[in-house]
Amino acid sequence: MPRPAAALVVSEDQQSQIEQWLAAMGTPRQVALRCRIVLAAGRGESEAAIALALEINRKTVRLWRERFAEEGLKSLWEIAPGRGCGATYGPERVKAVLDATLQSKPKGQTHWSCRLMAASQGISKSTVSNLWKSHNIKPHRTKTFKLSRDPKFLEKLTDVVGLYLNPPDKAIVLCVDEKSRIQALNRAQPGLPLQKGRCGTMTHDYKRNGTTTLFAALDLLQGKVIGDFHERHRRQEFLKFLRRIDREFPDGKTLHVVMDNYGTHGTAEVKAWLRKHPRFVIHYVPTSCSWLNLIERWFAELTNKRIRRDSFFSVDELVAAINDFLAAWNEHPKPFVWTATLDSIVAKLARCRQTLEQIQPGYTSPKRPKRLSS
C-alpha cells in the first residue's frame, strides 16, 4: 500500500490568490482544476480522494502537487499548447484590425461593421467578429453622457452624496422631480402574447391619446413614493405638490428635498413658499446631473415595468395604470441604496474630462472649486 502524501504547504497569501482565480469569470478551466487540486492538497486530502472528487487521474494530482511545491503559483498558469493549427494571423495583422476599428471610420459612415472591416482588411467577417469579442470591442453600441458645466458642481455633488451616504437623524430625505409628458400610446394592433420560443410582440406604430405629468417624491430610507398627476408642469402644479408633501409627513420633521435646477423649482413664488416653510431644506443637484437624483431611478422602473409595453386608450387609463404601479410598489417598497463615494465619482469624471480634452482640443471644462469636506 502506498504511503499517504503529506499535506501540501500553501501559505495564506497563496490560498487567497488561488481563491480569487477560482472566483474570477475568465480563469481557464485547466487553471481552475489545478487550483482545486492545490487547495485540496493543502487541506491534507489524499491523492486518491482528490482524484475521486475531481474525477481525474491520481497521477495528475501528483503532478500538480509536485509542480506547485517546486515553482509556486506561477506553475498553475502554464497553458499547454493546443492540438489544432496555429494562429492564422500574426500580432501585426491583429493590431492593424484593432487600430483601424478604434482610430478610423468607414467612408461616409459613423462606425465599422464586421463585413465592412473584413472587406477593408481582406479577412473573413468571422475573424473580425472573433477579434472584437476577444478584445471586448463593440462598435455597434453606444452610450449617452454629458459632463456638467455647473460652476458649483463639486459643492453640490458633495452636498447630495453626503446626504445619501449619511442621512441626518430625525429627518426625512426626499428625492423629488416630475416625469413630464408621459404619453398614452395606443398600439395600432393588439400585440401577440408571450409563448415558448417567441417573445411578446407589439406594433411599431401607435396613436397618441394625450399626455400627463407625474410629480413624485421618493423617501430615501423607506423607499416609498408619493405621486400627483397634472396636465402641465408649471410653478402652480409644483407648489400644489409641495403642499401635498407638507401634508403627507408629520409636523416637526425636517424634510431634506433633493431636486434639480428646472425653472419651475426656482421661481419667486416657490422660493417665497419655501421661506414660509423652513422645515423644507433644499439640496440642488448640479446641472446636467439627473443621474444624481434617485427618483430618476424609480422613473426608470415605472417606464420599464408598466408603461413601455402597455397600450392605453386614454389619459385616464394611463393614470390608473401608474396608480396601480404606485400602490404595488408601496406595498413592498425597495429603497435604492447609494454606494458611490465622492472620490470615486470625481475620479471617474476626471478621466472622462481628460479623454475629452485629448480627442477634442477645443473642449474646456469649467473651473472646479476647492474641495469641500464631506
Residue pairs with C-beta under 8 A, 6 or more apart in sequence:
4 46
5 41
5 46
5 47
5 62
5 65
7 41
7 42
7 43
7 44
8 38
8 41
8 42
8 65
8 68
8 69
9 42
9 69
10 18
10 38
10 39
10 41
10 42
10 68
14 72
14 73
15 39
15 42
17 73
18 35
18 38
18 39
18 73
18 76
19 39
21 27
21 31
21 32
21 35
21 76
22 32
22 35
22 36
27 35
28 79
30 79
30 80
31 76
31 77
31 79
33 54
33 56
34 64
34 68
34 75
34 76
35 76
36 54
37 50
37 54
37 60
37 61
37 64
37 65
38 64
38 65
38 68
38 76
40 49
40 50
40 53
40 54
41 47
41 50
41 61
41 65
41 68
45 53
47 58
47 61
47 62
47 65
48 58
50 58
50 61
51 57
51 58
51 60
51 61
54 61
64 75
64 76
67 75
67 78
68 75
68 76
88 127
89 123
89 127
93 121
93 123
94 131
96 121
97 117
97 121
97 123
97 128
97 131
98 131
98 135
98 137
100 112
100 117
100 120
100 121
101 112
101 117
101 132
101 137
101 139
102 137
105 111
105 112
106 112
106 116
106 120
109 116
111 139
111 140
112 120
112 139
113 139
113 140
114 125
114 126
114 128
114 129
114 132
115 125
117 125
117 128
118 124
118 125
118 127
118 128
121 128
131 137
132 138
132 139
145 352
146 288
147 288
147 349
147 352
147 353
147 356
147 365
148 286
148 287
148 288
148 289
148 366
149 287
149 288
149 365
149 366
150 156
150 286
150 287
150 288
150 289
150 366
151 366
151 367
151 369
152 286
152 369
153 286
153 289
153 366
153 368
153 369
154 346
154 368
154 369
154 371
154 372
155 369
155 372
156 283
156 284
156 285
156 286
156 289
157 285
157 286
157 289
157 292
157 342
157 345
157 346
158 342
158 372
158 374
159 283
160 258
160 283
160 285
160 292
161 292
161 338
161 340
161 341
161 342
161 345
161 374
162 342
162 374
163 173
163 256
163 258
163 283
164 173
164 220
164 294
164 338
165 338
165 341
167 173
167 220
167 221
167 256
168 254
168 256
170 253
170 254
171 253
171 254
171 255
171 256
172 219
172 220
172 221
172 249
172 253
172 254
172 255
172 256
173 219
173 220
173 221
173 256
173 258
174 217
174 218
174 219
174 220
174 245
174 255
174 256
174 257
174 258
175 217
175 218
175 220
175 258
175 259
175 293
175 294
175 295
176 215
176 216
176 217
176 218
176 241
176 245
176 257
176 258
176 259
176 295
177 215
177 216
177 259
177 260
177 262
177 290
177 293
177 295
177 296
177 299
178 213
178 214
178 215
178 216
178 233
178 238
178 241
178 262
179 213
179 214
179 216
179 299
179 302
180 213
180 233
181 211
181 212
181 213
182 211
182 212
182 213
182 214
182 307
182 318
182 322
183 208
183 210
183 211
184 208
184 209
184 210
184 211
184 212
184 312
184 313
184 314
184 315
184 317
184 318
185 206
185 207
185 208
185 209
185 311
185 312
186 206
186 207
186 208
186 209
186 311
186 312
186 313
187 202
187 203
187 205
187 206
187 311
188 203
188 205
188 206
188 207
189 203
190 311
191 200
191 201
191 202
191 203
191 311
192 198
192 200
192 201
193 200
194 200
200 309
202 309
202 311
206 311
209 312
209 313
209 314
209 315
209 318
210 314
210 315
211 315
212 229
212 230
212 231
212 315
212 318
212 319
213 229
213 230
213 231
213 232
213 233
213 237
214 227
214 228
214 229
214 302
214 322
215 227
215 228
215 229
215 230
215 233
215 237
215 238
215 241
216 225
216 226
216 227
216 228
216 295
216 298
216 299
217 225
217 226
217 227
217 241
217 245
217 257
217 295
218 224
218 225
218 294
218 295
218 298
218 336
219 225
219 333
219 335
220 294
220 335
220 336
221 335
222 333
222 335
223 333
223 334
223 335
223 336
224 329
224 330
224 333
225 295
225 298
225 326
225 329
225 330
225 333
226 244
226 245
226 248
227 322
227 323
227 326
228 237
228 240
228 241
228 244
229 319
229 322
230 237
230 240
233 264
234 264
235 264
235 267
235 269
235 270
237 264
238 264
238 265
238 270
239 269
239 270
239 273
242 270
242 273
242 274
242 277
242 280
245 255
245 257
246 277
246 280
249 255
251 279
252 279
253 279
254 279
254 281
255 279
255 280
255 281
256 281
256 283
257 280
257 281
257 282
257 283
258 283
258 285
258 292
258 293
258 294
258 295
259 265
259 282
259 283
259 284
259 285
259 293
260 284
260 285
260 287
260 289
260 290
260 293
261 284
261 285
261 287
264 270
274 280
274 282
285 292
285 293
286 292
290 296
294 336
294 338
297 336
298 329
298 336
301 329
302 322
302 325
305 325
306 321
306 322
306 324
306 325
307 318
307 321
307 322
310 321
312 318
312 321
342 374
353 365
356 363
356 365
357 363
357 365
